[in-house]
Amino acid sequence: MVAMVAGALVLAGLGTLGLSALDSVSETQAALVTQAQQLAHGVQQEVAASKTRERPTVLRTAIALLKSPLRLQGDAVVAVTPDGDLCNFLGPAGPVALPSRLPLNQVDTAQLILGQPVSGHRGRLAWAAYLFSTDVPVANATACGSRFGVVNLVVILTREAPAIPTRAAEWFGVAAAATLVVALIAATRLARRIAHPLQDAEEVTGRIAAGDLAARVPLPRHEGRELVSLADSVNQMAAELQRAQGAQRQFLMSVSHDLRTPLTSIRGFAEAIADETADDVGRAVAIIGTEACRLERLVGDLLELAKLDSGAFSLRLTPLDASTVTEDAAHAFAPQAAELGLSLSVRPAPPGLAMCEADPDRLGQVIANLVENALKYARTSVAVTVEGRAAEVDEAGNRPPGGRRQRGTASARQQGRGTTGILITVEDDGPGIPEEDLPRIFERLFRSSTVAIRSLGGGSGLGLSIVAELVKAMGGSVHAESPVGPHGGTRMVITLGRPRAGPSTSPPPQARSRAENLPLAPA
């Protein structure tokens, strides 16, 4: 900051000196013009008042007397011809010499003949010229353009513009030094004011990097908007990291619990069989097989989520009839629904009206996950519907609320295909989703603690999060609506886009894979 002030002072000083020099030259030119006019008029009056034969002497004497107090560097009086040429009227044959070696082409005689004074400068040397007429007998008057004894004479004066006083430069140096001292004090205080919050931010970010996610930067409320914004951003980052760490810890605890429970059962029954203490070996073997399938299911879902997060999964987008895929996936649960005493119905769209662009295997997996999830909560029935029409949806791919509570949403496209595509809904008549749980239903391992769940062989708690990720990868959106009736109920709504015009293009970047297709595994 001090260097900037010093540089500004140098530029200001140089600029001031330059402008002062130009102003001094300009003032000198103006003064010379006035003095040239006064000298011409005075000489003209003196010559007119003298006798004709004495006028050359009077001319020289008048010029000498009138110019003496003017402090000139040079002066000259020359004649000008009607053609605009300068002429030595005292010796027309001799050269014309202008004062201070002023070039002849510097004097604009055309302007002089028109009665206008002429001035200029060469560096700090200023000059001015003024034309006047007088009746003076001159040698070879014809050569100088004399008619009837009248000669046009030009008086030319030169003077060096005064230099800038040394005293002024000294005072400028004093003022510059005082300004630098003030700048140094201000820069020091400002640097400390800025540096302290930055040092605090650096210390806190170091603690965050070392694992202390509870560290926060004190908000410098009076230190400027930018510093407050920086501190707030660091604190928000730490809060998000802390929240992510907590979610990860909770996720790992949930996974550990889900893994430990079947492992405990497997170990216990295996030991009982090995010790020949099992009352029913067949039942023990069946439980071991069931729990092993549960473990396999959980591990498979975890691997699938890991691949979804990294984009390392296969996705083959192609035009397909969503009704066909939905019917096949839903009907696979008909025996399970019948065993539970539930009604499972599928209402497809008319043929050809449910065309969408999706991966058939992944879409089937999505439908299977949603149907199985609905069977866990339904009281009497589960209904699956495919609507092949231009749905009235909002920018997030959601239908108008119609008085329903807040929705849980996982959308991939806010605009475009989702607003004019097809809708696939899976609806149950269960108790519905509590309002406080609705925004979290697509989170991993989330289970509502207030809604009773029917066991279907043990879910992993990852089904809806897998649904959200797969639908997002296919360019669609999924959201939940609850309640959907007077007694509760939940509706899961998938929005998919229509097939693109022309041949199918490559899948979006997040869906490109370096791995094999994952097996279908509804959660």
N, C-alpha and C positions, 0 to 999 in steps of 0.2 A: 504493500500500500504506500509506504514511504517512497519507494522507487517510482511508483505511478505519479505521486504528487510531484516529485522532483522532475520527472519527465514532463509533466504538464507545465510546471514552472518554466522549464527551459523553452518549451514550445511557445508558451505565452510571452516569455521575454523576447525571444527572437521575433515573434510576430509583432510584438509592440514596437521593437526597434525598427523593424522593416516598415510598419505603418507610420511610425513617427518620422522616419526618413522621407517617405513619400509625401507625408503631410508638409514637412518642412520645405521640400522642393516645390510643392504646389503653392504654398504661401509665398515663396520667393518669386515664382513666376507671376503670380497675381500682383505682387508689389512692383515688379519690374515693368509690367504692362502699364500700371498707373504712373510710374515715374517716367516711362518713355513718352506717354501722352503729355504729361506736364512739361517735360523737357522740350518736346516739339512745340507745344503752344507758346512756351516762354521764348524760345528762339525765334519763332515766327513773329511774335510781337516786337522783339528787339530789332529784328531785321527790318520790319515794316516801318519802324519809327526812325530809322537812320537814313542818311543820304545814300543815293544809289551807288556812288563810287566807293563808299565806305562799307557797303554791306558784306563783302567777303570777310573783312576784318572783324566786323561786328558779329558775324556768324560764328567765327572761331572763338571769339572772346565770350560770347553768350553761352556757347556749349561748354567751354572750360569752367565758367563761373557756376552754371547751373548744375553740372554733374559732380562738382567737387564734394558736396555733402552726402552724396548718394552711396558712398563706399562700394564702388563698382570694381569688378575684376577686369573689366574691359568695356570699351565703347567705340563706336564708329558711326560716321554719318556718310552715307553713299547715296548716289542718285539711282533712280529706276527709270528705265525707258518705257515707252508705251507698250513695247512688246514683252515687258516683264523682266528684262535683263538688268542686273545690277551694274553700275558704272561708277568709276572714280571721277567725281565731278571736278576735283582739283587737278587731276591729270588723267584725262580720258584714255590716254594711250597706255597708262600704267595698269598693273593688276589691281583687282579689288581685294582688299584684305579685311576680313571680318575679325572682330575681337575674339580672343581666347581660341584662335584656330577653328572657329566655327565653320563647317562646310557651307558652301554657297547654296547647295540643294536643300539645306535645312530651312531656308527662308522661303515661305510661300508668298511670292510677290503678287500672285493673282488675288489673294485675299487682301493684301495691302492696298492694291489699286482700288478695290471695292470699299476701302475705308475701314477695314477691320484690322485690329491689332493681331499680331501673330506671336506665339510664345511656344516654348518647348524646353527640353532639358536633355543633357547628356550626362548620365550619372547624377552627381550632385550639382553639376554646373547648369544653372537655369539661364535662359535668355528670353528677351522680348524685343519686338520690332514694331515701329509705328511710322506711318507715312504722313508727310506734310508738304505743302507746296510753298515756295517762296520765290521772290524776284531777286535772284542773285546773279550778277555777271560771272560767267565761268568760262574757262578756256575750252574752245571747241564745243560750244554749247549744243550744236546740232548733233554731235555724236552722243550726247547724253539725253537727247530728246527734248531740249529746251525750245519752247515756242514763245516768241515775243518776250524772252527773258525769264519766263516762269519755268522753274525746275522742280520736279517731284523728288524730295529727299526722304531718305529712310534713316531713322535713328535706331541703332541697335545697341542694346545694353546687355551685359552678362554679369552674373554674380554667383559665387559659390553658396549653396544652401548651408545654413549654419548646422554644425554637428550637434548631436544630442549632448547636453551638458554632462560632464563627468559626475557631477553631484547627483544627477538623477539616477545614473547607473549605480552609484553607491547606495542610494536609498532603496533602489530595487533589490540589491543584494541583501540589505538588511531585512526588507519585507519577506524575501524568499526564505531566508534563514529562519525567521520567526514562523513562517508558514510550515516549514519542514518540521520544526519542533512540535507545533500543534498537531501536525499529521502523525508524527511519531507517537505522541501521547494517545491520540485517538485510535491509531492502528493497534497499539499495545492493548488498550482496553477492549477494543472490538475483537481482537484475536483471542483474548482470554474468554470473552463472552461466547465466542463461537467454539473455541477449542474445548471448553469444559463439557458441554453437552456431547460433543463428538467423542471425547475421551470416555464419557460415561457409556455412550453407545458401543464403543469399541470394547470396553470391559464387559458389558453385558453380552454382546455377541460372542465373545470368547468363552464366557461361562455357558452360554447356550450350546456352543460347539462342543464343550467338554461334557455336556449331558445335563446341565442344570436348567431344565426347561421352565422352572418357576421364576427364573430371573427376569426382571423387568427394568426398563430404562425410565428413570424419573422424568416425567413430562415437564419440559422447561416452558411453562405457560407464558413467560414474558420475554422469551429469547428469540422471537421471530417465528413466523408461520412455517418456514421451511424446516427449522429445527424441531418444532413441535410435530410436524408431519413425519419427519424421519424417526423420531422417538416412538410415535404412535405406530408406524409401520413395523418397526422392530418388535414392539410389544405384541402386535397382532400376529406377526410371524411366530413368535414364541408361543402364543396362545394356541395357534393352529397346530404347531408341532406337539404341544402338550396334549391337545385333544386327540391328535392322530396317534400319539404314543399310548394314551389311555385306551383308545379304540383297539389298537393292536394288542395291548395287554389283555383287554377283555376278550378279544377274538381268540387269542392263544389259550386263555383260561377256559373258554367255552369249548374249543376244540379238544383241549386236554381232558375236560370232563367227559365229552362225548366219546373220546377214545378209551378212557379209563373204565367207563361203565361196561361196555361189551367185553373188554379185555378181562375185567374181574370175573364176569360170568363165565367166560371161556376157561379161564384158569381154574376157577372153582369146580366146574363140572368135569374138566379134564382130570384134575387131581382126584375127584371122587371116583371117576371111572378107573383111574390107575390104581387107587387104593381098594377098589371093589367095594366101595361103600355107597354107591349110587343105588337108590331104591328102584329107579326106572331108567335103565341104561338107554333105551330108545329115546325117551323124552330128553335125557341129558344130551344125547348126540344131536337131536333136532334143535335144541336150544343153542348148542355150540355152532351148528350150521347157520342158524338165524343170526346170531351175533356176529359171526364171521362175515356174512353178507352185509350186515349193517356197517361193519368196519370197512369193508371193500367199498361200499356206497359212499361213506364219508371221505375216504381217501381219494376216491375218484372225483368227487365234487371239489375237493380242495385242489387237486391237480388241474381240474378244468378251470376253476377260478383263477389259478395262477397263470394259465395260458391265456385266459381272457384278458387279464391285466396286462400281460406283455404283448398281446396281439399275436402270439405264436399258436394260432389255431386256424383250421381250414374253414373256409366259407365260400360256398359256390352259389352266387346269386343267379337265379334263372327265373324266367316267367313261369308261374305255376298257378293252379287252381287251389286257392286256400281252403275251399270247402272239402275237397278230396283229402288233403293232408289232415285237416281238423277232424274229419269223421274217422279216419283210420286211427289217429292218436287217441281220440276220446273213447271209441268203441273197445279199445284194448282194456279199459277199466270197467267194462260192463259186468264181468263176473264179480269183481271186487265190490262194485256198487250193490249188486244183487245180494251178496253175502252180508253186507251191512244194512240191507233193507232200504236202500236209497234208490230213488229214481234218477237215471242218467239219460238226458235227452239231448239230441244234436239237431239243430235246425240249420241246414246249409242254405247258402244263397242260390238263386236260380242258376242253372248251368251257364257258364261263360261270364257271369257278372261278378265273380270273386277272383278275377285274375290279379295277381300281385307279383312283385319281384322279391324273392326270398330264397333261402336255402331250404329245401324240403326236409332234410334231416334235422336241421336246427329248429325249424318251425315246428316240426313234430315234437321235438324235445321241449320246446316252450309250452305247447298245448298240454303235453303230458304232465309237466310240472304244475301247471295251473289247475288242471282237473284233479290231480292227486291232492293238491292243497285244499281245493274246495271240498273234496270228500272228507277231509279231516274235521270240517266245521259244520257241514250241512246237517239240517234236522231231518228233512224228508227228500230233498231233490237238489240236483245240480243240472243247470241248463247251459248248453254251449250253442252260441249263435254266430253265424257268419253273415255280415251285411255287406253286400256288394253295391254300394251306392256312394254318391258324393256326400259324405257325412258333414254335418254342421258342427265344426269343431273350432276351438280358439287357436291362438298362435302357438300354444304349448302342446297342441294335439289332443286337447281335452274337450269333451262335449259340455254344453251349458250345464251348470250345476242343478238347476231345477229344484232348488231348496235343499240339496244334499249338503252334508258337512264337507269340510276340507278334504282334499284328495291327497293320497300319496302318489307321487309322480316320478317316473324315470323316463325322460324323453331324450331322443337323439336329435330330432329335427324340429326346430321351432317354426319353420315355414316350409312350404314346398309340397313334396309328395304327401306328407302326412295329412294334409288338410283336404285332400281329394281322393284318398285311397280307400281301402276297405277296413272294416272294423270286425274284430273277433272278440266276443265277450264270453266270459266264463262266470256264471252267476250261481250263488248258493243262497239258501234260505236260513243260514245259520244266525248266530246272535249278532253278527256284524263286528266291525273293528272299532275299538274305543277311539274317541277323538284324539286322545294324546298319543296313541300308537300309530295312527294312520300315516303320518309323515315318515315313519321309520320302517315300514313293512318291507322295503326293498334293501334294507341294510343286512349285512351278512350276520348269520347266526342270531338274528333278532327273533324272539318269541314273546308273544304277549303273555303277561303274567295274570291277566284278568279274564281271559277267554279260555274255556275248556277246550281241549284238543283231543280228537279221537286218534288213537295209535293205529298206524297202518304198517306196522313192521319197522317203525323207527325211521324218521326223517333226519336229514343232516342239518336242517335249519338254513340251508344255503340255496334252496330251490328258487325263491323269488329273486334273490340277488343274481342268480344265473340267468333267470328269465330277463331281468332288466338289461344285463350285459349283452345277451344274444340279440334281443330286439334292437338295442342301440346299434350293434354292429351291422344289422341288416337295414339300417336307415330308418327305423320306425320308432315308436314310443309306446310305453305302457304306463297305465295309471290305475289306481283303485278308487272306487266310489262306495261309500258306506255312510248311512244305511240306504238301502234301495227300496224299502217297503216299510210298512207300519211296525213290523216286528223285527226289524234289523235287516240282515242279509248283506252280502258283499258282491260287488261286480268288478271283475278285472277286465280292463279294456285294452286291447292291442290295436294299434293303428299302423298299417303298412301301406307303402306306396304302390301306385300302379306301375306296370311294366314300362320301361323306357321305350321310346320309339327307336326302331332299328335294332341291330344285333346287341345282345347283352354285353355290357362293358365289364371291365375287370372290377373286382370288389374293392370297396374303399380301403385306404391304407391300413386302418386298424384291423381289417379282417384278413389281410394277406398272411399266409402261414408258411412256416418252415417245418411244420410237424404234420403227422397223420391225423385223419379224422378221429375225433373223440367218440367213444361209445355213448349211446343214448342212456341217460341215467336220471330219470325224474326224481326230484328230491322229496 
